[in-house]
Amino acid sequence: PATERLGSDSGTLFPPTSKMGKDSNFLVDFAAGGISGAIAKTCTAPIERVKLIIQTQDANPRIMSGEVPRYTGIGNCFTRVYAEQGLRAFWAGNGVNIIRYFPTQAFNFAFKDTVKAIFPKYSAKDDFAKFFAINVLSGGLAGAGSLCIVYPLDYARTRLASDVGAGKKQFNGLVDCLTKTAKGPRGVLSLYNGFGVSVVGIIPFRGAYFGVNDTLNGLNPFQKESTVRGIASKFLCAQTAAICAAYVSYPFDTVRRRLQMQSEKPKSEWKYSGTMNCFSKIVAEEGSTALFKGAGANALRTVGSALVLVLYGEIQKILK
């Protein structure tokens, strides 16, 4: 089912994986997932960049100081990025995002079965509540295991994508970003700023997606069809689930990105002292709706992700 595997990014869906047994080829699954994921990320990169800029602008030093004017919305952000940095700038950080995808997928493969083996098995038909809880918990733990390894790449993607305005860039690519940050006051730990809230955010994301998608697919009479009608119905189920999951987990993603924006600085210059302080400051200074800044662009981004999620099974059939 399409709910077998979910990414840890808010609103980001990774293609499902089939069970690694006689009926499954790990390399085919890995290649199909990697290729379709890379295509999806490249197609939705401009929307992703706009989302990250809007989401992090209140923690961006150049915007906070007034050097770069604030972005007033999605349209304004698209227009200014193009005017200030050119068309290619919409794909800033996309290379890192694609690089990050492959090890994330590989480690999710590795951790998923290991973690699931720890817990007792329940039937979705006989005991859905326990089945649902085990899947959410095992998915969260597997995602946390993957994050431990690939989180620095996620950090680099955020910083490269949120580098705004014309003129000299703060970072000249992936290596420069990781090196400069690791040389900061906290050393390598700076690359893991926001890690805790990222792990916490996996649970509501996976839970909301799994629950909504599984429920809708169970009610979908065209679920087993490979016709246009079948694919369209599965896409609608995946898209509905993707948007629900994205909105439920979005505040966690906002806090994570804000914390990442101050990673290379000494603690005396931090705007937020930690996760709870970040939550409370955002609500107090900007209002609770600020936790959802960029969520509109994020909802648009899930269209491409959901489409790939649905078509993944068809790509897998062709490769096999």
Helices and strands as residue ranges (DSSP letters): H 26-56, G 57-59, H 61-64, H 74-85, G 87-91, H 94-118, H 128-161, H 174-182, G 187-192, H 195-219, H 228-260, G 267-269, H 275-286, G 288-292, H 295-319
